[in-house]
């Protein structure tokens, strides 16, 4: 997701907005061209499109949304592999 403004109050407002969308499971602010990357879980493509069209794209300050769908997961591990001393 790219925003029109990266002022702190606009970033916080976007974060508060996505916090209200249950299908948004993760929201990370990025450094660079794109402001946020979201992980959205939906039951099907129609449900995903509904979230995009009704809750994400029309949200205040959203300039653009680019999407990619997971085709296959090769590895997915929870936690962080830190060894104790």
C-alpha positions in Angstrom: 0.0 0.0 0.0 1.3 3.4 -0.9 0.0 6.5 0.9 -0.3 10.1 -0.4 1.2 11.4 2.8 3.8 9.9 5.1 3.2 12.4 7.9 3.1 10.7 11.2 -0.6 11.4 11.8 -1.4 9.9 8.4 0.7 6.8 9.0 -1.0 6.3 12.4 -4.4 6.8 10.9 -3.8 4.1 8.3 -2.5 1.7 11.0 -5.6 2.4 13.1 -7.8 1.8 10.0 -6.2 -1.6 9.1 -6.4 -2.6 12.8 -10.2 -2.6 12.4 -10.1 -5.1 9.4 -10.1 -8.6 10.8 -8.9 -10.2 7.5 -5.7 -8.1 7.8 -3.5 -10.4 9.8 -0.2 -8.4 9.5 0.7 -4.9 8.7 4.4 -3.8 8.3 5.7 -0.3 7.5 8.4 -0.5 4.8 11.3 1.7 3.8 11.2 2.7 0.1 8.7 3.1 -2.6 5.9 1.2 -0.9 4.7 2.3 2.6 3.0 -0.8 4.0 2.9 -4.5 3.2 -0.2 -6.3 4.5 -1.0 -10.0 4.9 -4.7 -10.5 4.2 -6.5 -13.8 4.7 -9.8 -14.3 2.8 -11.9 -17.4 2.2 -11.8 -16.9 -1.6 -10.8 -14.5 -4.4 -14.2 -12.8 -4.2 -13.8 -12.2 -0.5 -10.3 -10.8 -1.1 -11.6 -8.4 -3.8 -14.4 -7.3 -1.5 -11.9 -6.3 1.2 -9.8 -4.4 -1.3 -12.7 -2.6 -2.9 -14.7 -1.7 0.2 -12.1 -1.3 3.0 -8.6 -0.8 1.7 -8.6 1.1 -1.6 -11.1 3.8 -0.6 -9.4 4.3 2.8 -8.3 7.9 3.5 -4.8 8.8 2.2 -4.4 5.6 0.2 -2.8 6.4 -3.1 -2.4 2.9 -4.6 -2.6 -0.8 -3.7 -0.6 -3.5 -5.5 -1.5 -7.1 -4.8 0.1 -10.5 -5.1 -1.5 -13.8 -4.3 0.2 -16.8 -2.7 0.3 -19.7 -5.2 2.3 -22.1 -3.1 4.1 -22.0 0.3 7.5 -23.8 0.2 8.3 -23.0 3.9 6.5 -21.5 6.8 7.9 -21.7 10.3 6.7 -19.8 13.4 9.1 -18.1 15.7 12.7 -17.0 15.4 15.6 -19.5 15.4 17.8 -17.9 18.1 20.1 -20.3 20.0 20.5 -19.8 23.7 24.0 -19.5 25.1 
